[in-house]
Amino acid sequence: MDVRAFTVGPVQENAYLVRSGAGATHALMIDPGEESQRLLDAAGALGVEIEAILITHCHFDHIGAVAPVARAAGAPVYCPEIEVGVLADITKWTMPGFGPFESWQAEHTVKGGERLRLAGMEIEVVFTPGHSPGHVTYAISAAGEDAADSATTGGDRAPVDTSTTVPGRKPASSGAAPVLFSGDVLFQGSVGRADLPGSDWATLERSIGGLMERFERDTAVYPGHMGVTTLGREWDANPFLSELRASAASPAPSHPEGTQHPEGTQHPEGTRRAQGS
């Protein structure tokens, strides 16, 4: 599978152009946040048709270029059902100093649990709220390929973690596996903000835990900000997952109501970093 990453806009959001292989003529666009002409020119340079646009969540930095890209490409938009009203009235939800952006009426909505086949790829929609109420993660694989081994970003091979499993986590596998487009749920060494309207730390933590339980350690994660990573790498080293790791190692629940956020500083691009990082 061929994944091209484009860091766009002042918030440095990652938009992705994804196709089933280097020779494929159809592609998906994921989270086109800004710089619509740059994204369209990239698709043109590759000689691909954008078959559909997938949105992980409707914060402005992830949807600012949806309207111009959808119009130019004639591509339908798949939007989280709970957040479709944000895309339809984007100016109302855009922070001062950003934009202007154009609203768009999504052709399709998703809420988790759907299985789609688009641009020659299999897509599972996973409901991962917490950073935003309707946030979804897309698990994508190219039919008949070992996607975990063939996924690339900007021509570089995705990192693969095949280290020993941790109790409660799925081990690495040599079989075909999807890659994850996680939006603002999980980042390299960080997680999405949980101090925004509609966000919730306990919900975000459960969503991340669900991804860890469901997918294998060597699953590549293409996040909405910063670099590509793997579930295994984040399970082992991400400071914001310390409570999840403690919970997996303990037979007793470790997340009572009102659990506190890990120590960390908030960042405007939608990420949380550990103190001192």
Secondary structure as GFF3:
##gff-version 3
##sequence-region A 1 277
A	DSSP	beta_strand	2	8	.	.	.	ID=ss1
A	DSSP	beta_strand	13	19	.	.	.	ID=ss2
A	DSSP	beta_strand	26	30	.	.	.	ID=ss3
A	DSSP	alpha_helix	36	46	.	.	.	ID=ss4
A	DSSP	beta_strand	49	54	.	.	.	ID=ss5
A	DSSP	alpha_helix	60	63	.	.	.	ID=ss6
A	DSSP	alpha_helix	66	73	.	.	.	ID=ss7
A	DSSP	beta_strand	77	80	.	.	.	ID=ss8
A	DSSP	three_ten_helix	81	83	.	.	.	ID=ss9
A	DSSP	alpha_helix	84	88	.	.	.	ID=ss10
A	DSSP	three_ten_helix	90	93	.	.	.	ID=ss11
A	DSSP	beta_strand	108	110	.	.	.	ID=ss12
A	DSSP	beta_strand	115	118	.	.	.	ID=ss13
A	DSSP	beta_strand	121	127	.	.	.	ID=ss14
A	DSSP	beta_strand	136	142	.	.	.	ID=ss15
A	DSSP	alpha_helix	147	150	.	.	.	ID=ss16
A	DSSP	beta_strand	152	153	.	.	.	ID=ss17
A	DSSP	beta_strand	156	157	.	.	.	ID=ss18
A	DSSP	beta_strand	179	183	.	.	.	ID=ss19
A	DSSP	beta_strand	186	187	.	.	.	ID=ss20
A	DSSP	beta_strand	190	192	.	.	.	ID=ss21
A	DSSP	alpha_helix	201	214	.	.	.	ID=ss22
A	DSSP	beta_strand	220	223	.	.	.	ID=ss23
A	DSSP	beta_strand	229	230	.	.	.	ID=ss24
A	DSSP	alpha_helix	231	237	.	.	.	ID=ss25
A	DSSP	three_ten_helix	239	241	.	.	.	ID=ss26
A	DSSP	alpha_helix	242	249	.	.	.	ID=ss27
A	DSSP	beta_strand	265	267	.	.	.	ID=ss28
A	DSSP	beta_strand	271	273	.	.	.	ID=ss29
###
